[in-house]
């Protein structure tokens, strides 16, 4: 959520964390698959207009609403290729789509293809799609107090557009008896400007010590979560010790 003069943030954390999930999966046969269900609180909060403070600041209300997610996935191998797909339907508290303060129910799906080569080279690509149910354009909201918060809510939850399409690519290579691994990963939106690039190196110094370093670079339209993440561009480093 962007820092704005004259706007205060009020975070409403659930008093109760009662959540549950169930999953049934099968593996080891020609096709691995699973189905799952989750009933709990959304980790990504909804943003709404929460009124005005005594000093005249507008209040951005952050609330973690209850959500239910139905999911399924399947994977198989075709010769040297591995094919996988996942789909999920998220039912929110605004299943009818009439409340701009709560994200709409939506579908999200991924289809991916991976190929491993003999010289420790792996290439993975995925296509993803999201579709918002009962979509309405937040820019069409007439109330000047509600509209800017509804727009922010839609952007942060990837619901500014009715449909969102994109793809990912990951290329990984290992050298020196698999002690050094390089990876270049990226994600790109196809119907609106936005992308992420993440190069990374992993070095196994010993059996107990692993060193990791990389870069995360976000860029894109301010109407996408990629563009909103550009302030989080940065270099990261880790040392892991196993015992």
Rosetta blueprint (number, residue, H / E / L):
1 X L
2 X L
3 X L
4 X L
5 X L
6 X L
7 X E
8 X E
9 X E
10 X E
11 X E
12 X E
13 X L
14 X L
15 X L
16 X L
17 X L
18 X L
19 X L
20 X E
21 X E
22 X E
23 X E
24 X E
25 X E
26 X E
27 X L
28 X L
29 X L
30 X L
31 X E
32 X E
33 X E
34 X E
35 X E
36 X E
37 X E
38 X E
39 X E
40 X E
41 X E
42 X L
43 X L
44 X L
45 X L
46 X E
47 X E
48 X E
49 X E
50 X E
51 X E
52 X E
53 X L
54 X L
55 X L
56 X L
57 X L
58 X E
59 X E
60 X E
61 X E
62 X E
63 X E
64 X L
65 X L
66 X E
67 X E
68 X E
69 X E
70 X E
71 X E
72 X E
73 X E
74 X E
75 X E
76 X E
77 X E
78 X E
79 X L
80 X L
81 X E
82 X E
83 X E
84 X E
85 X E
86 X E
87 X E
88 X E
89 X E
90 X E
91 X E
92 X L
93 X L
94 X E
95 X L
96 X L
97 X L
98 X L
99 X L
100 X L
101 X L
102 X L
103 X L
104 X E
105 X L
106 X E
107 X E
108 X E
109 X E
110 X E
111 X E
112 X E
113 X E
114 X E
115 X E
116 X E
117 X L
118 X L
119 X L
120 X L
121 X E
122 X E
123 X E
124 X E
125 X E
126 X E
127 X E
128 X E
129 X E
130 X E
131 X E
132 X E
133 X L
134 X L
135 X L
136 X L
137 X L
138 X H
139 X H
140 X H
141 X L
142 X L
143 X L
144 X H
145 X H
146 X H
147 X H
148 X H
149 X H
150 X H
151 X H
152 X H
153 X H
154 X H
155 X H
156 X H
157 X L
158 X L
159 X L
160 X L
161 X L
162 X L
163 X E
164 X E
165 X E
166 X E
167 X E
168 X E
169 X E
170 X E
171 X E
172 X E
173 X E
174 X E
175 X E
176 X L
177 X L
178 X L
179 X L
180 X E
181 X E
182 X E
183 X E
184 X E
185 X E
186 X E
187 X E
188 X E
189 X E
190 X L
191 X L
192 X L
193 X L
194 X E
195 X E
196 X E
197 X E
198 X E
199 X E
200 X E
201 X E
202 X E
203 X E
204 X E
205 X L
206 X L
207 X L
208 X L
209 X E
210 X E
211 X E
212 X E
213 X E
214 X E
215 X E
216 X E
217 X E
218 X E
219 X E
220 X E
221 X L
222 X L
223 X L
224 X L
225 X H
226 X H
227 X H
228 X H
229 X L
230 X H
231 X H
232 X H
233 X L
234 X E
235 X E
236 X E
237 X E
238 X E
239 X E
240 X E
241 X E
242 X L
243 X L
